[in-house]
Amino acid sequence: MATCYRQLALTAYEQQGPSNRAASQLLSLCPPPKVLPLTYARKAGSQRGLLRSRAGAASTDTVSDSREGNDYSRMSIELDAQAEGEYCMPGELTIDNQTNDKFTILELEVKDYPGLLRVVAWVLNGLELIVENATLKTDQDGIARNTFWLTDVGGRKLKNEVAELVAERVGDFVTYCTPDKQALSANQFRNGNILVDNQEDEKYTIVTFNEATEKGGNLLEVASAMTGVGVTIAEAVIQGCTQCGGPEMGEFNSAKGRLFKFWVTDRHGNKLDFARATSLLYVLGIVAGEKNGSIQAPNRHSMFGNSTS
């Protein structure tokens, strides 16, 4: 799935073509997850209990799958990712092209975590979709129940094949996995050339990365990403050249591009814990794009450095 994530990041930030072109390209990139007709999930009793029956739901008769050339207007995807050494919280995602004449309705029920809405918004933006309406709720058990009413950029309801793509791509990214004990004790977290380091400094978490290609607004995006996950910047150095009158860092290499280094804490002045560090790593990966390696959902497949007990 790594290639799929890289290509999705590339498409989301660099694709300038019309939405149908982006959809057709993305659809060909990744093998589809297990797709069930919505009524099959209902008939099976939805053992995870995350998706409750609604008034007006389809009957328990099987709904045809469009992969067989037939038309359908509702389907659900069981979010049941597997990650070695981790427990992945199951969830369920429904795409509904039947209930509303004007909108495609995306319903998501999954374990809530910092940055969930940003993940969903990023995928929808990459697919060039408009969120006309939305409701976002998290219950006392920490389950997020989010509903989005979607159109394409022209204000039109999505075609079934595009709706299917949306469900698959959102499903690829939103699954929440809890870390194993080794991951929780890690002091370094890396995604491509982005490093979140709790080992270098006694008081602060150090965040460093290179900007391979300079672009306007990158500092604003980085600052927004840090603010969004509850990170406070105590000190920072940005170096783009040598002997140019500004601060210089020993690790700077002009061939790798502009170097960013931040000394950060959480809002209480503490180093970043596992959840916040990996969330920051993930969001910075989105900001940096494909050039920093594959984009992974929070707490999934991060590359951990040295750890201490």
Secondary structure, DSSP 8 states (H G I E B T S, - for coil): -HHHHHHHHHHHHH--S-HHHHHHHHHTTS----EEEHHHHHHTT-TT--S---TT---SS----GGGT---SEEEEEE----TTSEEE-EEEEEESSS-SS-EEEEEEEE--TTHHHHHHHHHHHTTEEEEEEEEEE-TTSEEEEEEEEEETTS----HHHHHHHHHHHHHHH-EEE--HHHHTBSEEEETTEEEESSS-SS-EEEEEEESS--TTHHHHHHHHHHHTTEEEEEEEEE-SSSSSS---TT--GGG-EEEEEEEEETTS----HHHHHHHHHHHHHHH-GGG-----TTSS-EE--B--
